[in-house]
Amino acid sequence: MKRLFPSFSKDATLGSVFSSFPEKLGPWCEYESLVMRGESDLSFSERELIAAYVSGLNACSYCHGAHTLFAHAYGIDTNLIEALLEDPDSAPVNQLFKPILAYVAKLTLSPSRMTEEDAKAVYDAGWSENALFDAIQVCGVFSLVNRLVEGTGISRVNSDPNEVDEQTLKKLRSKTFYSDFGRANGLDV
């Protein structure tokens, strides 16, 4: 961990940040829970894939590692996420989902350059406006979280999906994971 906040211990975690600023992060945690586990045209696995992908594009190793684990918990091959980062066009992703991933990649890397054609590609693949909006929300949440993590100096120690036991995977798949995490770290969510 980079010591950007002297009050944090050298082994501080994201939970340490939440515990230090509960009044500011409570509403955000509630929103993140809604975006990632609320009703959506996108499955939990699709949302976690977007979270891992956006975090990888933002070079946030903590969130990329954590949400690669989440995606793995939902059955996404972790090699797929790495393939997306290397070459999105040849990555073995469902062709219908590629326009959504292209949209969030562009939104992450050059947000002021979004066009009607970008949205049209999503709609032409059969996705609804609700699905696109939910993808945009996941992208936005993780663009914010990536900066929160990097700005506070939190780093990821271990994110090897092969070292995660079934009980942890079950916890990651919980519909209430995000709000449970917030409550466990002193937030009123």
N, C-alpha and C positions, 0 to 999 in steps of 0.2 A: 504494500500500500504506500502511495505517496502521502506524505504528511502535509496535506493542504489545509487541514483543520487541526490545529495543535491539541484541541480538547479530545480528539478521537485517539484511541489506542492504536498501536501499530497493526493490530489484527482486527480493526474495525470492519464491520460488514454493512450491507445496505440496511439491515435492521438497526444498526447504530445511528444511521442518518435519520431513520424514521423516529427512533426514540428521542433524538435530540431536537426534532422539529415537528412534534405531533400535531400542533394546531395548524401548521401550514400544509402538512402532507396528508392529513385526514381526508379532506375533500378530494384530493387527487387520487388517493388510494381507492376511494369509493367509485370514482369515475373509471379508473383502470379496471376494477373488478367488473363493472358494467360492460366495458368495451371487450374485455377478454373472455368473460363467462356469461354475459347476458344473451338474450335472444338475438339471433343473427342469421342471415342467409349463409354466412360462412361458418364452417364447423370450428370446433375448438382447435383441431389440428391445423386447419388452414390459418387461423389467427396466430397460432404459435409459430408456424412456419414463417409468416410475414414478420413477426417480432424478431425471430432469429436472423432473418435475411436483412431487415432494416438495420439491426444492431451490427451485423457484419459489415454492411455498407458504411456505417458510421464508425467502424473500427473500434467499437466498444467491446472489448474482450469479455468483460464481466457479463453484460446482457446477452451477447452473442452466445457465450458458453451456457449461461443459465437457460436461455430459451431454446437452445439446441437440445438441452435435456428435456425441457417441456415437450418439444416437438417429438422427441424420441419416445417419451411417455405415451404419446398419442399415436405411435406407430410410424412416424416419419423417419426414414432412413437418414442418419446424420450425414452420410456421404452426399446425399441429395443437396443438403444445405451448402456444403462446401463446393459442390459442382455448380450451384447457382452463382456463388460468388466468383468462381473462376470463369464461367462462360454461361450466362443465363440462356442463350439461344440453344445450346446443345444439352443443357441439363435435363435429366429424365423426369420432367414434371408433366403432369397432365396438361395437354395442349390447351384445354379450356381455362386452366388457371394461369397460364403464362401471361395473358394480357393484364391480369390483376398484379402479378409480380412486376411486370414492366412498368405499370402505372406507379406502384409504390417506390420502385427504384428511381424513377425520374423525379417523383415528388421528394424523395430523400436527397438526391444529388443536385437537382436543378429545379426547385419548386416554382420559380417564376416562369418556367418554360412549358408549363402544362398547356395542352391544346384540346380542342374538341375531338380531334382524331384519337388522342389518348383515351378519352372516355368512350368514344365510339367503338374502339377495339374491345373494350370490356363488355359493352352492351352486345356487340356482334357475337361474342363468345357465349351469349345467353345469360349473362349476369344482370341483376336488377340494379336500380339506383341505390337501393338499400345495401346491397352487397358492396357496391363501390364505396358508399359512404362509410360502411364498417371497415373496409380495407384502409381508407384514408384515416379513420380514427386510430386504428392499430399503428399505422405508420406515424401518426402524430404523437401518440402516447410514447412510443419507443424513441422517437427523436428527442422528446423531452427527457425521458428516463436516461437515455444514453448520456445526455449532457449533465444530468443530475449526478450520475455515477462518476463520470470523468471529472466533473467539476469539484467533487468532494474527495476524489482520490481513491475511491473504492476499487479494488482489483479482484479478479477471479483467481482462486487458488487451484481448484480442480473441477473440471467439467467433463470428465470422461464418462460417457453414457454406459460403458461396459462395467464401470465400477459402482453403479447405482443399484441398490437392492429393490426388490419388488414392492416393499412397503413404502419406500421413498417415491417410486413411480406412481403408486396409488395415491399418495398425498398430492403429487404434482397434478394428477388428473382430477382432483377434487373441484367441483363446481364453485366451491367457496374458498379456494386457495388464496386468492388475492386479498379478500377481506380478512381471512384468518391470519394471514401474514401481518396485515396492518394491526389487527387487534393484539397479536402476540408481541408487537413492538410499540404498544402504548397508544395506538390511534383509536379514536372513537368512530368506527365505521359500522 
